[in-house]
């Protein structure tokens, strides 16, 4: 594993803010305007005011959500709302949650992790990123000079030795607790014991890290480091010191063998297609798929997904065509796999075996000829698929009168998520999966620990 280190994180002073639950927030990219307002209303010191400060009328280059976040961060430190840890620490972080009717506890730890550009070391991405999000986060980091949210990294540890060391370090200690807006119980233990930290570093040495969540933030951290290093050379005539905080990023690390690790699917709702019936869809899929009718109506998504999950095959997916309100179950054939291999010669067989790769490269780009569609709506919670389709139905055609260009979702797809083994294999090839190939639940919270970059 790349070099990790303990650090003196900034944490909320509960004597000033009250409940920790009222000041934490999920990552910025899953916060919609309604949740943003709810979090702001929960506590005047909620971390959402830092990670996603609301826009205001009259914002300009000198006064905007980034500059407001920076001013708040400085004020909260000055007033003792946020206080530095007494000694450098590794932060053990557990999340207790329910998924698919079962209870789980995901165990990990937060640390500083030395930055390495993708392709130059032992840290691997697994999904594509977009420039807009990176530019947004860079503006925030340059203003605040702090990691306000952590990267989520996975490492292989078949025996979970690292977590066993940390379990011993926190035994008999009372954690800090925060329950998020989804009911996930988050527990935090600062570990300052040098023996435990050194043992942890020894177990993790030479292990790779696969970025599970936070690709944009990781690349932003590298970009920020490069800017700081360039400025340092200009001002001091030498390289940035190796121990400068900008050389590191805040990372939550979880073993790929942890029993609490769950990878959930992200389903797709597509706009921009011409109206399409199930019969027309089947004709376009041709011999690349074996198909069968699978019922009607948006609500059928729930029971249909249960059938797909039981089958547990990456090449099995279900399509909904809005024009005739019908579902079609589709299983990729050998002819389909051969066709995908023809159009994805730049990708490994591991990449080609993914359900999301089959969907996007084979179905959407090749068989339907719909490579230029707007980004689909990504739906993580299955119970949000039916209302999403019904809402699209009620919206009908867009205001220009063009079919399929807005309003109604003409096509939807239920698709299997990539597994942890897919992540390991494909990332190790130096490849990246299509966007939103995985959904790691629960999300790691912002506001538990802040990593200063000065």
Secondary structure, 3 states (H helix, E strand, C coil): CCCEECECCEEECHHHHCCHHHCCECCHHHCCHHHHHHHHHHCCCCCHHHHCCCCCCCCCCCCCHHHHHHHHHHHHHHCCCEEECCCCEEEEEEEEEEECCEEEEEEEEEEEEECCCCCCCCEECCECCCHHHHHHHHHHHHHHCEECCCEEEEECCCCCHHHHHHHHHHCCCCCEEEECCCCCEEEEEEECCHHHHHHHHHHHCCCCEEEEECHHHHHHHHHHHHHHHHHHHHHHCCCCCCCCHHHEEEEEEEECCCCCCCEECCEEEECCCCCCCHHHHHHHHHHHEEEEEEEECCCHHHHHHHHHHHHCCCCEEEEEECCCCEEEEEEECHHHHHHHHHHCCCCCHHHHCCHHHHHHHHHHHHHCCCCCCCCCEEECCCHHHHHHHHHHHHHCCCCCCCCCCCCCCCEEEECCCCCHHHHHHHHHCCCCECCCCCEECCCCCECCCEEECC
